Amino acid sequence: MPAKRYIVTLTPEERQSLEQITKTGKAAAAKINHAHILLKADVNHPDGGWNDQAICDAFNISTGCDLYLI
């Protein structure tokens, strides 16, 4: 699989904030989806962060430049 296009490194505070967005469900669907993507891409994730193709496959998205924008 190709290398990661963007390296995402979240601080514990950023991770907590994104997890809050995904758990409450009180945000726009696109914002919640982007939060999920960032959490999966985080290299500090216990699994080491998913690669771009795995994220694209899981969320049925393309690898466009807006992949990690929130």
Residue pairs with C-beta under 8 A, 6 or more apart in sequence:
1 51
1 53
1 54
2 51
2 52
2 53
3 51
4 41
4 49
4 51
4 52
5 52
5 63
5 67
6 41
6 52
6 67
6 68
7 43
8 38
8 41
8 42
8 43
8 49
8 68
9 42
9 43
9 44
10 18
10 38
10 39
10 42
10 44
15 39
15 42
15 44
18 35
18 38
18 39
18 70
19 35
19 39
21 27
21 31
21 32
21 35
22 32
22 35
22 36
22 39
25 32
27 35
31 70
33 59
34 68
34 69
34 70
35 70
36 59
37 55
37 59
37 61
37 67
37 68
38 68
38 70
39 45
40 49
40 50
40 54
40 55
40 58
41 49
41 50
41 52
41 55
41 68
42 49
43 49
50 58
52 63
52 67
53 63
55 61
55 67
56 62
56 63
56 67
61 67
